[in-house]
Amino acid sequence: MNSNPNPIVLKSPRLSDECIGTVRLTPEAEKVVRRLRAKTNLPIRQIVSEIIVQAENLIDIEVSDVDED
């Protein structure tokens, strides 16, 4: 069982939606996604999409003041 209080949940099986764009992952992120694919047998597109959607509320945005010249 995951000890994370707010885990990202990947549900399987599920039909994936249409792809609307392309994103290039860093090598480290690709390794993570490939491990998740091996564990879940889900399409990579679905894994990445679910992570993005579920993680939105876990992201804090810090706005820094930019000095204007």
C-alpha positions in Angstrom: 0.0 0.0 0.0 1.3 3.5 -0.9 2.0 5.7 2.1 1.3 8.9 0.1 -1.9 10.5 1.5 -2.9 11.8 -2.0 -1.8 9.1 -4.5 -2.3 9.4 -8.2 -4.6 6.6 -9.2 -4.2 4.7 -12.5 -7.4 2.8 -13.4 -7.2 -0.1 -15.7 -8.8 -1.0 -18.1 -10.1 2.2 -19.7 -10.5 3.5 -23.2 -8.1 6.3 -23.9 -9.1 9.6 -25.4 -7.9 11.3 -28.6 -4.4 12.8 -28.4 -4.3 16.6 -28.9 -0.6 17.2 -28.8 2.9 16.0 -28.4 5.1 16.4 -25.3 8.7 15.4 -25.1 9.7 13.8 -21.8 13.0 14.1 -20.0 14.9 10.8 -19.9 14.1 10.5 -16.2 10.4 11.0 -16.7 10.4 8.5 -19.6 11.9 5.9 -17.3 9.2 6.5 -14.7 6.4 6.3 -17.4 7.9 3.1 -18.8 8.0 1.5 -15.3 4.3 2.4 -14.8 3.5 1.0 -18.2 5.2 -2.3 -17.3 3.3 -2.4 -14.0 -0.2 -1.5 -15.4 -0.1 -2.5 -19.1 -1.8 0.8 -19.8 -0.9 2.9 -22.9 1.7 5.5 -22.1 -0.6 8.3 -23.4 -3.2 7.3 -20.8 -0.7 7.1 -18.0 0.7 10.5 -18.7 -2.8 12.0 -19.2 -4.1 10.6 -15.9 -1.0 11.9 -14.0 -1.4 15.4 -15.4 -5.2 15.6 -14.6 -4.9 14.1 -11.2 -1.8 16.1 -10.2 -3.3 19.5 -11.1 -4.6 20.0 -7.5 -1.4 18.9 -6.0 0.6 21.7 -7.7 1.4 24.9 -5.9 2.3 27.9 -8.1 4.7 30.5 -6.8 4.7 33.8 -8.6 7.9 35.8 -8.3 8.0 39.5 -8.7 10.0 40.4 -11.8 11.9 43.7 -11.6 11.0 46.0 -14.5 13.9 48.1 -15.9 
